[in-house]
C-alpha cells in the first residue's frame, strides 16, 4: 500500500481512537465514516492499539493476556 495512504489511514485511526476516548460519538462517526470505510480502518486501529500495548507491557505479556482470555472464553462456551 502506498505510504501516503498508510499515513492517512493511521491519522484517521488515531482520530477515531481519540474521539472514542472522549466518548464523542458524533466525532467518531465523522472520522470513521460509512461501514465500508470502517471495515478498512478497523485493522489499522487494531494494529496501532496492539503496537502501543506491546510497547507498554511487552509482546509476551500481550500474547499471554490474549491467550488467557481466549482459553477462558472457549471454556465458557464449551461448558
Secondary structure, DSSP 4 states (H G I P E B T S, - for coil): --HHHHHHHHHHHHHHHHHHHTT-HHHHHHHH-SHHHHHHHHHHHHHHHHHHHHHHH-HHHHHHHHHHHHHHHHHHHH-
